[in-house]
Amino acid sequence: MTRRLLDPGVMVILLLIGAAAFPARLPAQDEYYYDYKPLGPEDAAQPAPALAPASGGGGRGAAGSGLAGYTPLGFAPPERRLPEPGPVSPEGRPLRGRADAETQAAGAALFSRPEGGPYAGGGAGEPGIPGFDQALTRRYVEQYSRGGGREWLQAVMKRAGPYIPFIREQIAARNLPPELLYLPVIESGFVPTARSRSGATGLWQFMRNSIAPFDIKINEWADERMDFWKSTEGALRKLEDNYRALGDWPLALAAYNAGLGGVQRAARQAGRADYWYLSEKKFIKTETVHYVPKFLAVAYILSNPRKFALDLDWSGDPRWELIPVGKQVDLGMLAEEAGVDGAALKAANRELFYGITPPDKNYRLKARAADSSRISEALERTETVLIKHYFHTIRYGDTLSALALHYGISVAQITEANPGVRAQYLRIGQQLRIPAYRDAGPYRHAGTTADDALRFTGSHLVKRGETLWSIALAYGVDPEVLAEANGMNLNDTLREGRNLKTPGPEGR
């Protein structure tokens, strides 16, 4: 059986028809990101593109948004996308994308609200971010405005008091939607030390792998995701970046929950940059489908406290200042020297693991504005010692790792306090200065231990947050010995409520 081949001329015609029928590809993910690379003076001089006010619903766009001068890259029809150059931000940073001015203006028209301000067209008391009329949002309004839901909101907002004025000022300074003030309600319940099952931490729930662009650090001294000042600045900047990339606040919020790349992929797959469409058609995960409606419901209720019988009064809440420390200090000793509330000072700096500032001379402490002058005066007294130390004389068998374990600090922290000391070259008789980050009893030298004589006749009920290390310290026993006595490995997970065998009264 013979096959007839198409005439070459017919094949060319069919190929041309196919090319016209199918549009060019949608942009790849790497065509939508905000570039943090520093620019030269010639780049910074370039102005951001100006957009005429555009009408139409669907979000805070360039015409009516607080991000004046920014142009959303959007997801305009692919045939309207032309090559570089792209726009730059007012700071001179490029917004990379293969979008010409006409395409960007089209995106702005698609996503912006009518002329007259970012909230034009919204109902009285409704959030300026669109979506209040969605069924799922209304359902969450019902959930949070009655019974236990309303009581929970009341408790959360009472806890939010110390942070509300600062966050509100930061939002206003950036001219962002005011209702972003309430995003920590659904992120962390306004608990600065909150930690999710996935490891997200702090008021704004930053993951460890997402903090680098925002000058948020994690080291042996602090986890700055719990720094309400830095995390607030980082979260708002992240939301701004999401909005610049997507041109729509519901999508920007979804990207805060699911990641910018994830939302962009979903929009490309759906062919539409519309959060509600992506939710309805399940292009985004279930958690993100509920995230924005939940936020909008909470924002609506808290923006109308009288309507929902909520007592919200932040008039007496503090204003905050950053104070250069210049040296390492114990917050408790500093508070006592300055005559201020030590608990309040520690609460303002929850990111510090030991209540002691890092050895970084440029570190700045957060304090209530009313206390700042007294704290600054105390720091300026050069003769005042504001940190305690233990002094340890090296004996045969001592190691820095054993000392660090006993005193509850790291080897690096010991070497920082003792310049020139090296773990592998300790000298008998050498005296070490060890920062007293926590109370510790006398150190038992290696030559005086008798772990093999221990009798584990006592018991300990494991509490939340405890580890084999911390329990071993409490009972003065080597953690590996404690683990072995309980049939565990040192790295095994220790579950709350478990009974552990411990040295009894007759033990050492």
ABEGO torsion letter per residue (X at the ends): XBBBBBBAAAAAAAAAAAAAABBBBBBBAAABBBBABBBBAAAAABBBBBBBBBBEBGEBBAAABABBGBBBAEBBBAAABBBOBBBBBAAGBBBBEBBBAAAAAAAAAAABBBBGEAABGBBBGBBABBGAABAAAAAAAAAAABEAAAAAAAAAAAAAAAAAAAAAAAAAAAGBBAAAAAAAAAAAGGBAABBBAAGBBEAAGBBAAAAAAAGBBBBAABBAAABAAAAAAAAAAAAAAAAAAAGBAAAAAAAAAAEAAAAAAAAAAAGBBBAAAAAAAGABBAAAAAAAAAAAAAAAAAABAAAAGBBBBAAABBBBBBBBAGBBBBAAAAAAAAGBBAAAAAAABAABAAGBBBABAABBBBBBAAAAAAAAAAAABAABBABBBBBBBBBBGBBAAAAAAAAGBBAAAAAAABBGBBAAABBBGBBBBBBBABBBBBBBBAAABBAAABBBABBBBBBBGBBAAAAAAAAGBBAAAAAAAAGBBAABBBBBGBBBBBBBAABX
